[in-house]
Amino acid sequence: MADEAKAKGNAAFSSGDFASAVTHFTDAINLAPTNHVLFSNRSAAHASLHQYEKALSDAKKTVELKPDWAKGYSRLGAAHLGLNHHEEAVEAYSKGLEIDPSNEALKSGLADASRSRAAPPPNPFGDAFKGPEMWAKLTADPSTRGFLKQPDFVNMMQEIQRNPSSLNLYLKDQRVMQSLGVLLNVQFRTQTGDEAEGAREEDEMVVNEPVVEKKREPEPEPEPEVAEEKEKKERREKALKEKEMGNAAYKKKDFETAIKHYSTAIEIDDEDISFITNRAAVHLEMGKYDECIKDCDKAVERGRELRSDYKMVAKALTRKGTALGKMAKVSKDYEPVIETYQKALTEHRNPDTLKRLNEAERAKKELEQQEYFDPAIGDEEREKGNQFFKEQKYPDAVRHYTEAIKRNPKDPRAYSNRAACYTKLGAMPEGLKDAEKCIELDPTFSKGYSRKGAVQFFMKEYDNAMETYQEGLKHDPNNQELLDGVRRCVQQINKANRGDLTPEELKERQAKGMQDPEIQNILTDPVMRQVLSDLQENPAAAQKHMQNPMIMNKIQKLISSGIVQMK
């Protein structure tokens, strides 16, 4: 509501309705009594009405509320100047310039106050001699028309025009007195010999209803806030129109026109960095990456000066990172790209920026792998690893197999061999991961299945190991290593089925089984819970359940895990 009243006051001031402006600013002050701008605006309105005492009161309040605001001292100086307090006006303007040395309004006010303080009191009739109207009046009046033919009279009148204070020096000249009477519409009657008796020594002045204009009080400076706000609004609207035209041209792929409109918007209003980032987007689309980066840097710098929304600064940095990423495809240097995206994320953690950062890091890693790729050296490293494996120096073997993978990440043999090392070292999760990578690279490579099955067997996941061995046999039915793996798994599964496990083995297997998500799903399945109940209490129903292959398979898993024991 205070802003609304202030806006009404500004509108009234702009239209010259100063009394209404005072009313609206007063309403705004009642709603926001600590707003220094409102007191400043009302001070200007009072000054425009020549109410300098009230203007001075509001100006003092402005300075009290905001002592570091230069505009307040401009108001204070104008009010003092209107009251002819020249010393106080000079002091006020000087304080304002200490805060804002480049303020032109304060400089002009100080100059006016200084001149008024230094100048002698003006002659009250000095205004009558100002302007070309003086010569016209003297020419039109028959009593003074002849004086204009006299050079000395013309020189006196010109001197009075230049310096009205010099009028006092020429008042003894009857021609000047006569001219003054004409200019002031006053008749001067001087003493003659016939009128000496009883006459006064001084000249008598008879006034024929003179019209003497009151000296105009110094005008206060126009309301800068109102003018500035209005001008700023107009600039903003004009710049936004240019931006809209730029957006339309961009959508039509008319990039040159888009750049022209965005550049115009930037020139009109340099306080909106979106104009700069939009132009950067056009440069990016045109493949002018250097120009894009320059605009993005400019947007970031200007945004921080203006304390713009951190999201806009992050957007500019992200766009710069994109341009650097395009250039990195040629330069093969992804470090600046990654660094720029990281800076953008410190401004605002945007999912799109994070995705681009991950892509840049992945591209860098792939590039490094490509530069490091050398199958020949990879084979040499794998052979060195094999030698250490034979010597049972498994950590050394792992080191060489890892180097072989770096040199040739597409070789399944290096993953298979490293999986065997991890198994020997008891690092089962790492061994399982390498075995699965081996199968992924070459699904027909039997060694990958035997490695994976061996890890699962050592982890006592016999059912999973059985499935792995059987899957390998589909590709190589006669592979002895896979066949032996199946045999070992069957022995362990049958041992559990017969209940030949020791209490420690049973307890360990049950604990492991309960951690298996598949076993957990079986045990929480209402149908299977009924089946297990029937196995204990209803043999007839249990026989019927056994005829269902799916149920039988689930029961077998429970038996293998030690959860269910058949007697």
C-alpha positions as CSV (number, residue, x, y, z in Angstrom):
1,M,0.0,0.0,0.0
2,A,2.9,2.4,0.7
3,D,4.3,1.7,-2.7
4,E,0.9,2.4,-4.3
5,A,0.7,5.7,-2.5
6,K,4.2,6.5,-3.5
7,A,3.5,5.8,-7.1
8,K,0.5,8.1,-7.0
9,G,2.7,10.8,-5.5
10,N,5.3,10.4,-8.2
11,A,2.6,10.6,-10.9
12,A,1.1,13.8,-9.3
13,F,4.6,15.3,-9.1
14,S,5.4,14.5,-12.7
15,S,2.1,16.2,-13.8
16,G,2.9,19.3,-11.7
17,D,0.2,18.7,-9.1
18,F,2.5,19.3,-6.1
19,A,-0.2,19.6,-3.5
20,S,-1.6,16.2,-4.4
21,A,1.9,14.8,-4.5
22,V,2.4,16.0,-0.9
23,T,-0.9,14.3,0.1
24,H,0.0,11.0,-1.5
25,F,3.6,11.0,-0.1
26,T,2.1,11.8,3.4
27,D,-0.2,8.7,3.1
28,A,2.8,6.6,2.1
29,I,4.9,7.9,5.1
30,N,2.1,7.0,7.5
31,L,2.3,3.4,6.2
32,A,6.1,3.3,6.0
33,P,7.5,5.9,8.4
34,T,11.1,4.7,8.1
35,N,11.3,5.0,4.3
36,H,13.8,7.8,3.6
37,V,12.8,8.1,-0.1
38,L,9.3,9.1,0.9
39,F,10.5,12.0,3.0
40,S,12.9,13.0,0.2
41,N,10.0,13.0,-2.3
42,R,7.7,15.0,-0.1
43,S,10.5,17.5,0.6
44,A,10.8,18.1,-3.2
45,A,7.1,18.6,-3.4
46,H,7.0,21.1,-0.6
47,A,9.9,23.0,-2.2
48,S,8.0,23.1,-5.5
49,L,5.2,24.8,-3.6
50,H,7.8,27.2,-2.0
51,Q,7.0,25.7,1.4
52,Y,10.7,25.7,2.3
53,E,10.3,25.3,6.0
54,K,8.4,22.1,5.5
55,A,10.8,21.0,2.8
56,L,13.6,21.6,5.3
57,S,11.9,19.5,7.9
58,D,11.4,16.5,5.5
59,A,15.0,16.9,4.3
60,K,16.4,16.7,7.8
61,K,14.3,13.6,8.4
62,T,15.7,12.1,5.2
63,V,19.2,12.6,6.3
64,E,18.4,11.3,9.8
65,L,17.0,8.0,8.4
66,K,19.7,7.6,5.7
67,P,22.8,9.6,6.6
68,D,24.9,7.8,3.9
69,W,22.5,8.7,1.1
70,A,23.8,11.6,-1.0
71,K,20.4,12.6,-2.3
72,G,19.2,13.5,1.2
73,Y,21.8,16.2,1.4
74,S,20.7,17.5,-2.0
75,R,17.2,18.0,-0.6
76,L,18.6,19.6,2.5
77,G,20.7,22.0,0.5
78,A,17.8,23.0,-1.8
79,A,15.6,23.7,1.2
80,H,18.2,25.9,2.9
81,L,18.8,27.7,-0.4
82,G,15.1,28.4,-0.7
83,L,15.2,30.0,2.7
84,N,18.4,32.0,1.8
85,H,20.4,30.0,4.4
86,H,23.4,30.2,2.1
87,E,26.0,28.9,4.6
88,E,23.8,25.9,5.6
89,A,23.1,25.1,1.9
90,V,26.9,25.1,1.2
91,E,27.5,22.8,4.1
92,A,24.7,20.4,3.1
93,Y,25.9,20.1,-0.5
94,S,29.4,19.6,0.6
95,K,28.5,16.7,2.9
96,G,26.6,15.1,0.0
97,L,29.6,15.4,-2.2
98,E,31.7,13.6,0.4
99,I,29.5,10.6,0.0
100,D,29.1,10.8,-3.8
101,P,31.9,13.0,-5.3
102,S,30.6,12.6,-8.8
103,N,27.0,13.6,-8.2
104,E,26.3,16.4,-10.7
105,A,23.1,17.7,-8.9
106,L,25.2,18.2,-5.7
107,K,27.9,20.0,-7.7
108,S,25.4,22.3,-9.3
109,G,23.7,23.0,-6.0
110,L,27.0,23.8,-4.3
111,A,27.9,26.2,-7.1
112,D,24.6,28.0,-6.8
113,A,24.8,28.2,-3.0
114,S,28.4,29.5,-3.2
115,R,27.5,32.2,-5.7
116,S,24.5,33.3,-3.6
117,R,26.7,33.5,-0.5
118,A,29.4,35.6,-2.2
119,A,27.2,38.0,-4.2
120,P,26.1,41.3,-2.6
121,P,22.5,41.9,-2.0
122,P,20.9,42.7,-5.3
123,N,19.2,46.0,-6.1
124,P,15.5,45.5,-5.8
125,F,14.9,47.2,-9.1
126,G,17.5,45.2,-11.0
127,D,15.0,42.8,-12.6
128,A,13.4,45.7,-14.4
129,F,16.5,46.1,-16.6
130,K,16.7,42.4,-17.6
131,G,16.2,41.0,-21.1
132,P,15.4,42.6,-24.5
133,E,12.0,43.8,-23.1
134,M,13.9,46.8,-21.5
135,W,14.9,48.3,-24.9
136,A,11.4,47.7,-26.3
137,K,9.8,49.6,-23.4
138,L,12.2,52.5,-23.6
139,T,11.8,52.8,-27.4
140,A,8.0,52.7,-27.1
141,D,7.8,55.4,-24.5
142,P,8.1,59.0,-26.0
143,S,9.8,60.3,-22.8
144,T,12.8,57.9,-23.1
145,R,12.9,57.2,-26.9
146,G,15.3,60.1,-27.4
147,F,17.7,58.9,-24.7
148,L,18.6,55.9,-26.8
149,K,20.3,58.2,-29.3
150,Q,22.8,59.2,-26.6
151,P,25.8,56.9,-26.4
152,D,26.6,57.6,-22.8
153,F,23.0,56.6,-21.8
154,V,23.1,53.4,-23.8
155,N,26.4,52.5,-22.2
156,M,24.9,53.1,-18.7
157,M,21.9,50.9,-19.5
158,Q,24.1,48.1,-20.8
159,E,26.3,48.2,-17.7
160,I,23.1,48.0,-15.5
161,Q,22.0,45.0,-17.5
162,R,25.3,43.3,-17.0
163,N,25.5,44.2,-13.3
164,P,22.1,45.2,-11.8
165,S,23.9,46.1,-8.5
166,S,25.5,49.1,-10.3
167,L,22.0,50.8,-10.6
168,N,22.7,52.6,-7.4
169,L,25.7,54.4,-9.1
170,Y,23.5,55.9,-11.8
171,L,20.3,56.9,-10.0
172,K,21.5,60.6,-9.8
173,D,21.2,60.7,-13.5
174,Q,17.7,62.0,-14.3
175,R,17.6,59.9,-17.5
176,V,18.1,56.7,-15.5
177,M,15.4,57.7,-13.1
178,Q,13.0,58.5,-15.9
179,S,13.8,55.1,-17.6
180,L,13.3,53.3,-14.3
181,G,9.9,54.9,-13.9
182,V,8.9,53.7,-17.4
183,L,10.2,50.2,-16.8
184,L,8.3,50.0,-13.5
185,N,5.2,51.8,-14.7
186,V,5.9,54.5,-12.1
187,Q,6.0,58.3,-12.6
188,F,8.9,60.2,-10.9
189,R,8.3,64.0,-10.3
190,T,11.4,66.0,-9.5
191,Q,11.7,69.4,-7.8
192,T,11.6,72.6,-10.0
193,G,12.1,76.3,-9.1
194,D,8.3,76.9,-9.2
195,E,7.7,74.3,-6.6
196,A,10.6,75.1,-4.3
197,E,8.5,76.6,-1.6
198,G,7.1,74.1,0.8
199,A,8.5,71.3,-1.3
200,R,10.4,68.4,0.1
201,E,14.1,68.0,-0.5
202,E,13.6,64.5,-1.7
203,D,11.9,63.6,-4.9
204,E,8.2,62.7,-4.6
205,M,7.1,59.4,-6.1
206,V,3.6,59.1,-7.4
207,V,2.5,55.5,-8.1
208,N,0.0,54.8,-10.8
209,E,-1.1,51.3,-9.6
210,P,2.3,49.8,-10.2
211,V,2.6,46.1,-10.8
212,V,5.9,44.9,-9.2
213,E,6.6,41.3,-9.8
214,K,7.7,39.4,-6.8
215,K,11.2,38.0,-7.1
216,R,10.9,34.3,-8.0
217,E,12.1,32.0,-5.4
218,P,14.8,29.5,-6.4
219,E,13.2,26.4,-7.9
220,P,14.0,23.1,-6.3
221,E,15.7,20.5,-8.4
222,P,13.2,18.2,-10.1
223,E,12.4,14.9,-8.3
224,P,15.2,12.6,-9.5
225,E,13.7,9.4,-8.1
226,V,10.6,9.9,-10.1
227,A,12.4,10.8,-13.3
228,E,15.0,8.0,-12.8
229,E,12.3,5.4,-12.1
230,K,10.3,6.4,-15.1
231,E,13.3,6.4,-17.4
232,K,14.5,3.1,-16.0
233,K,11.0,1.6,-16.6
234,E,11.0,2.8,-20.2
235,R,14.4,1.5,-20.8
236,R,13.5,-1.9,-19.3
237,E,10.3,-2.2,-21.5
238,K,12.3,-1.2,-24.6
239,A,15.0,-3.7,-23.9
240,L,12.5,-6.5,-23.2
241,K,10.9,-5.9,-26.6
242,E,14.3,-6.2,-28.2
243,K,14.8,-9.5,-26.3
244,E,11.4,-10.8,-27.5
245,M,12.4,-10.0,-31.1
246,G,15.7,-11.7,-30.5
247,N,14.0,-14.8,-29.2
248,A,11.7,-15.0,-32.2
249,A,14.6,-14.7,-34.6
250,Y,16.5,-17.4,-32.7
251,K,13.6,-19.8,-33.0
252,K,13.6,-19.1,-36.8
253,K,17.3,-19.8,-36.9
254,D,17.9,-16.2,-38.0
255,F,20.9,-15.9,-35.8
256,E,22.4,-12.7,-37.1
257,T,19.1,-10.9,-36.5
258,A,18.9,-12.4,-33.0
259,I,22.3,-11.2,-32.1
260,K,21.4,-7.7,-33.4
261,H,18.3,-7.5,-31.1
262,Y,20.1,-9.0,-28.1
263,S,23.0,-6.5,-28.5
264,T,20.5,-3.6,-28.7
265,A,18.9,-4.8,-25.5
266,I,22.2,-4.9,-23.8
267,E,23.0,-1.3,-24.9
268,I,19.6,-0.1,-23.6
269,D,19.6,-2.0,-20.3
270,D,22.9,-3.4,-18.9
271,E,21.3,-4.5,-15.6
272,D,19.8,-7.7,-17.0
273,I,22.4,-10.4,-17.8
274,S,19.8,-12.6,-19.5
275,F,20.3,-10.5,-22.6
276,I,24.0,-11.4,-22.5
277,T,23.4,-15.1,-21.9
278,N,20.9,-15.2,-24.7
279,R,23.4,-13.7,-27.1
280,A,25.9,-16.3,-25.9
281,A,23.4,-19.0,-26.7
282,V,23.2,-17.7,-30.3
283,H,27.0,-17.7,-30.6
284,L,27.0,-21.3,-29.3
285,E,24.5,-22.4,-31.9
286,M,26.5,-20.7,-34.6
287,G,29.7,-22.5,-33.5
288,K,31.3,-19.2,-32.5
289,Y,32.6,-20.7,-29.2
290,D,35.1,-17.9,-28.4
291,E,32.4,-15.3,-28.7
292,C,30.1,-17.4,-26.6
293,I,32.7,-17.7,-23.8
294,K,33.4,-14.0,-23.9
295,D,29.7,-13.2,-23.4
296,C,29.4,-15.8,-20.6
297,D,32.4,-14.3,-18.8
298,K,30.9,-10.8,-19.2
299,A,27.5,-12.1,-17.8
300,V,29.2,-13.7,-14.8
301,E,31.2,-10.5,-14.1
302,R,28.3,-8.2,-14.5
303,G,26.0,-10.5,-12.6
304,R,28.2,-10.4,-9.6
305,E,28.5,-6.6,-9.8
306,L,24.7,-6.4,-9.8
307,R,24.3,-9.2,-7.3
308,S,22.0,-11.0,-9.8
309,D,20.2,-14.2,-9.0
310,Y,22.8,-16.9,-8.5
311,K,20.8,-19.2,-10.8
312,M,21.5,-16.7,-13.7
313,V,25.2,-16.7,-12.9
314,A,25.2,-20.5,-12.8
315,K,23.4,-20.6,-16.2
316,A,26.1,-18.4,-17.7
317,L,28.8,-20.7,-16.3
318,T,27.0,-23.8,-17.6
319,R,26.7,-22.3,-21.1
320,K,30.4,-21.5,-21.0
321,G,31.2,-25.1,-20.0
322,T,29.1,-26.3,-23.0
323,A,31.1,-24.1,-25.4
324,L,34.4,-25.3,-23.8
325,G,33.1,-28.9,-24.2
326,K,32.6,-28.3,-27.9
327,M,36.1,-27.0,-28.2
328,A,37.5,-29.9,-26.2
329,K,36.4,-32.4,-28.8
330,V,39.2,-30.9,-30.9
331,S,41.6,-29.7,-28.3
332,K,41.2,-32.9,-26.2
333,D,41.4,-30.8,-23.1
334,Y,38.5,-31.4,-20.7
335,E,40.0,-29.8,-17.6
336,P,38.6,-26.3,-18.3
337,V,35.2,-27.9,-19.0
338,I,35.1,-29.8,-15.8
339,E,36.3,-26.8,-13.8
340,T,33.7,-24.5,-15.3
341,Y,30.8,-26.9,-14.6
342,Q,32.1,-27.3,-11.0
343,K,32.0,-23.5,-10.5
344,A,28.5,-23.5,-11.9
345,L,27.4,-26.1,-9.4
346,T,28.8,-24.0,-6.5
347,E,26.5,-21.2,-7.6
348,H,23.4,-23.5,-8.1
349,R,23.2,-27.3,-8.0
350,N,21.3,-27.8,-11.2
351,P,20.6,-31.5,-12.3
352,D,21.4,-30.6,-16.0
353,T,24.7,-29.0,-15.0
354,L,25.6,-32.1,-12.9
355,K,24.7,-34.3,-15.8
356,R,27.0,-32.3,-18.1
357,L,29.8,-32.5,-15.6
358,N,29.5,-36.3,-15.4
359,E,29.6,-36.5,-19.2
360,A,32.7,-34.3,-19.3
361,E,34.4,-36.4,-16.7
362,R,33.5,-39.6,-18.6
363,A,34.7,-38.1,-21.9
364,K,38.0,-37.2,-20.2
365,K,38.4,-40.7,-18.8
366,E,37.6,-42.3,-22.2
367,L,40.1,-40.0,-23.9
368,E,42.8,-41.0,-21.3
369,Q,42.0,-44.6,-22.0
370,Q,42.2,-44.1,-25.7
371,E,45.6,-42.4,-25.3
372,Y,46.7,-45.2,-23.0
373,F,45.3,-48.0,-25.2
374,D,48.1,-50.4,-26.4
375,P,47.1,-54.1,-26.9
376,A,50.7,-55.2,-27.3
377,I,51.8,-53.8,-24.0
378,G,48.6,-55.2,-22.5
379,D,49.6,-58.7,-23.6
380,E,53.0,-58.2,-22.1
381,E,51.5,-57.1,-18.8
382,R,49.1,-60.1,-18.8
383,E,52.0,-62.5,-19.3
384,K,53.9,-60.9,-16.5
385,G,50.8,-61.4,-14.3
386,N,50.6,-65.1,-15.3
387,Q,54.2,-65.6,-14.2
388,F,53.5,-64.1,-10.8
389,F,50.3,-66.2,-10.5
390,K,52.3,-69.4,-11.1
391,E,54.7,-68.2,-8.4
392,Q,51.7,-67.6,-6.1
393,K,52.6,-64.0,-5.8
394,Y,49.0,-62.9,-6.2
395,P,49.3,-59.2,-5.3
396,D,52.0,-58.7,-7.9
397,A,49.9,-60.7,-10.4
398,V,46.9,-58.4,-9.7
399,R,49.0,-55.3,-10.3
400,H,50.1,-56.5,-13.8
401,Y,46.6,-57.8,-14.7
402,T,45.3,-54.3,-13.8
403,E,47.8,-52.6,-16.0
404,A,46.9,-55.1,-18.8
405,I,43.2,-54.0,-18.4
406,K,44.2,-50.3,-18.7
407,R,46.1,-51.0,-21.8
408,N,43.4,-53.1,-23.4
409,P,40.0,-52.8,-21.5
410,K,38.3,-55.1,-24.0
411,D,40.4,-58.2,-23.3
412,P,38.3,-60.7,-21.3
413,R,41.4,-62.8,-20.5
414,A,42.8,-60.1,-18.2
415,Y,39.6,-59.8,-16.2
416,S,39.4,-63.6,-16.0
417,N,42.9,-63.9,-14.7
418,R,42.5,-61.1,-12.2
419,A,39.3,-62.8,-11.0
420,A,41.3,-65.9,-10.2
421,C,43.8,-63.9,-8.3
422,Y,41.1,-62.2,-6.2
423,T,39.6,-65.6,-5.4
424,K,43.0,-66.8,-4.2
425,L,43.3,-63.7,-2.1
426,G,39.8,-64.2,-0.6
427,A,38.5,-61.0,-2.2
428,M,35.3,-62.6,-3.4
429,P,33.2,-59.5,-4.3
430,E,36.1,-58.2,-6.5
431,G,36.6,-61.6,-8.1
432,L,32.8,-61.9,-8.8
433,K,32.8,-58.4,-10.4
434,D,35.7,-59.3,-12.7
435,A,34.2,-62.6,-13.7
436,E,30.9,-60.9,-14.6
437,K,32.8,-58.3,-16.7
438,C,34.6,-61.1,-18.5
439,I,31.3,-62.7,-19.4
440,E,29.9,-59.3,-20.5
441,L,32.9,-58.8,-22.9
442,D,32.7,-62.3,-24.3
443,P,29.5,-64.4,-23.5
444,T,31.1,-67.4,-25.2
445,F,34.3,-67.4,-23.1
446,S,34.0,-70.5,-20.9
447,K,36.7,-69.4,-18.5
448,G,34.5,-66.5,-17.4
449,Y,31.7,-68.9,-16.2
450,S,34.2,-71.1,-14.4
451,R,35.6,-68.1,-12.6
452,K,32.2,-66.8,-11.6
453,G,31.0,-70.3,-10.6
454,A,34.1,-70.8,-8.4
455,V,33.6,-67.5,-6.6
456,Q,29.9,-68.3,-5.9
457,F,30.9,-71.9,-4.8
458,F,33.4,-70.4,-2.3
459,M,30.7,-68.0,-1.1
460,K,28.5,-71.2,-0.5
461,E,25.9,-70.0,-3.0
462,Y,25.6,-73.4,-4.5
463,D,22.4,-72.9,-6.3
464,N,23.8,-69.7,-8.0
465,A,27.0,-71.5,-8.8
466,M,25.1,-74.4,-10.3
467,E,23.2,-72.0,-12.6
468,T,26.5,-70.3,-13.7
469,Y,28.2,-73.6,-14.5
470,Q,25.1,-74.8,-16.5
471,E,25.0,-71.5,-18.4
472,G,28.6,-72.0,-19.4
473,L,28.0,-75.5,-20.5
474,K,25.5,-74.1,-23.1
475,H,28.4,-72.5,-24.9
476,D,31.0,-75.3,-24.2
477,P,29.1,-78.6,-23.3
478,N,32.3,-80.6,-22.9
479,N,34.3,-78.2,-20.7
480,Q,35.7,-80.3,-17.9
481,E,36.1,-77.5,-15.5
482,L,32.5,-76.5,-15.8
483,L,31.4,-80.2,-15.5
484,D,33.5,-80.6,-12.3
485,G,31.9,-77.4,-11.0
486,V,28.4,-78.8,-11.5
487,R,29.4,-82.1,-9.8
488,R,30.7,-80.2,-6.7
489,C,27.5,-78.1,-6.5
490,V,25.3,-81.2,-6.7
491,Q,27.2,-82.9,-3.9
492,Q,26.8,-79.9,-1.6
493,I,23.1,-79.5,-2.4
494,N,22.4,-83.3,-1.8
495,K,24.3,-83.1,1.4
496,A,21.9,-80.4,2.6
497,N,18.9,-82.4,1.3
498,R,20.0,-85.4,3.3
499,G,20.4,-83.4,6.4
500,D,24.1,-84.3,6.6
501,L,25.2,-80.9,7.5
502,T,26.9,-80.3,10.9
503,P,25.1,-77.9,13.2
504,E,27.7,-75.2,12.5
505,E,27.3,-75.7,8.7
506,L,23.5,-75.6,9.0
507,K,23.5,-72.5,11.1
508,E,25.9,-70.8,8.7
509,R,23.9,-71.8,5.6
510,Q,20.6,-70.7,7.2
511,A,22.1,-67.3,8.1
512,K,23.4,-66.9,4.6
513,G,20.1,-68.0,3.1
514,M,18.1,-65.5,5.1
515,Q,20.2,-62.7,3.6
516,D,19.2,-63.9,0.1
517,P,16.4,-61.6,-1.3
518,E,15.0,-64.6,-3.3
519,I,14.7,-66.7,-0.1
520,Q,13.1,-63.7,1.7
521,N,10.5,-63.4,-1.1
522,I,9.7,-67.1,-0.9
523,L,9.2,-67.0,2.9
524,T,7.0,-64.0,2.7
525,D,4.8,-65.4,-0.1
526,P,1.4,-66.4,1.4
527,V,1.0,-69.3,-1.0
528,M,4.4,-70.7,-0.1
529,R,3.7,-70.3,3.6
530,Q,0.5,-72.4,3.2
531,V,2.6,-75.0,1.2
532,L,5.1,-75.2,4.1
533,S,2.3,-75.6,6.6
534,D,0.8,-78.4,4.5
535,L,4.1,-80.2,4.3
536,Q,4.0,-80.5,8.1
537,E,0.3,-81.1,8.7
538,N,-1.4,-82.3,5.6
539,P,0.6,-84.9,3.6
540,A,-2.1,-85.3,1.0
541,A,-2.1,-81.6,0.1
542,A,1.7,-81.6,0.2
543,Q,1.8,-84.3,-2.5
544,K,-0.4,-82.2,-4.7
545,H,1.8,-79.2,-4.2
546,M,4.9,-81.2,-5.2
547,Q,3.4,-81.8,-8.6
548,N,3.7,-78.0,-9.3
549,P,7.2,-77.4,-10.9
550,M,7.4,-73.8,-9.7
551,I,6.5,-74.7,-6.1
552,M,8.9,-77.6,-6.2
553,N,11.7,-75.3,-7.4
554,K,11.1,-72.9,-4.6
555,I,11.1,-75.7,-2.0
556,Q,14.4,-77.0,-3.4
557,K,15.9,-73.5,-2.9
558,L,14.7,-73.5,0.7
559,I,16.2,-77.0,1.2
560,S,19.5,-75.9,-0.3
561,S,19.7,-72.9,1.9
562,G,19.1,-75.1,5.0
563,I,15.8,-73.3,5.8
564,V,13.8,-76.5,5.2
565,Q,15.0,-80.0,6.0
566,M,13.4,-83.1,4.6
567,K,13.4,-86.2,6.8
